Amino acid sequence: MTEEFGEQGPGGSDSTPGQDPVTPASDATSGDGPLSTGPEVPGERGFPQESALPPQAGDDSGTGAAADVSRETQAGSQPFTVRTAEDIAVAAPDLTHDHGTPLARAAEHIVLARHGARMRPALPRPDRTRVFVVANQKGGVGKTTSTVNVAAALAQLGQRVLVVDLDPQGNASTALGVEHHRGVASTYDALVDGVPLAEIASVSPEAGTLTVVPATIDLAGAEIELVSVVARESRLHKAIHGHPQVGTAAELGEDKIDYVFIDCPPSLGLLTLNALVAGSEMMIPIQAEYYALEGLGQLLETVEMVRAHLNPALEVSTIMVTMYDARTRLAAGVAEEVREHFGDQVLKTTIPRSVRVSEAPSYGQTVMTYDPGSPGALSYLEAAREIATKGASA
């Protein structure tokens, strides 16, 4: 068998055209061949290959193979070019509408959501500035998260928005990318020293039409310092309505601020009382759990007292169900009970639990810019549309 292989070659013929004859096994085994590597290892070829190109079957000289291999690089051929995305779009416009697989549809949806965030059609602007108080004395229900994301969504929808951070923790300022360390002018200066909000507010990186009045830790002592101040519960009302861009469209024109959102601390102290007196509408985020319902009754009692004695114009216009988990019966039960009790005040859009919503503040962003295609961002966008549509003539 060894002798047959040596004489005929691996293909069973005497020799392959254009290829050097194979060294007989006896010579290779003995180590006497020109390319043998030792007495134990047989040589692969009897003679070294002289041509730089691999020999091809059917061409003894190998010139045909050289012509085939070099036809793309020979003189006169077209140079190598890189196709850009524009070239591909022109050549095959249907590629952008590939619905062949779920992955393609999901990828298209995410791309359109991210790049379309700045190109969304503008909503009608309200006739006058709408001042929202975002309050709930229960902590961890999504007050700050809902405030900043609804504000950013409205800014993307062509509205001019002012966010007043009234929580000493300053989480809203963090999410909107605004400095709020000690020494920065903040809501404390507006409440205690009477500094105009226009001098304190700064533009958020989230959108050019979104401005923020930050909060610092100094605000924690404001309640004590305001004890001896006359009309201490109306300090924020005076500051907001003294802003030169807060008012009606007839008076201010295009420079009018459309929405003011006041982010309250998780308590019913003097800071929250200032917000309730300053606002005309109230947005209450409710976590889809039983404890949130229990605290809602106490909050509504406080609202009725403020309405009766300090601010008759205050109304609970928006209730938002947050942290909704559609997999549990508890969440569905809480949402249904809230809708039965409050009716049209409850937004049709619920805000789901989302890791992206929680991750965004760590990057100094809202989820509207951190991941516009995520379920949380799309839900807040739809909630903002509901809010704007319900009170377009307010």
Buried (B, 14 or more C-beta within 10 A) or exposed (E): EEEEEBBEBEEEEEEBEBBBBBBBBEBBBEBEBEBBEEEEEBBEBBEEEEEEEEBBEEBEEBEEBBEEEEEEEEEEEEEEEEEEEEEEEEEEEEEEEEEEEEEEEEEBEBEBBBEEBEEBEEBEBBBBBBBBBBBBBBEBBBBBBBBBBBBBBBBBBBBBBBBBBBBBBBBBBBBBBBBBEEEBBBBBBBBBEEBEBBEBBBBBEBBEBBBBBBBBBBBBEBBEBBEEEEEBBBBBBBBBBEBEBBBEBEEBEEEBBBBBBBBBBBBBEBBBBBBBBBBBBBBBBBBBBEEBBEBBEEBBEBBEEBBEEBBEEBBBBBBBBBBBBEEEEEBBEBBEEBBEEBEEBBBEBBBBBBEBBEBBBEEBBBBBBBBBBBBBBBBBBBBBBBBBEBBEEE
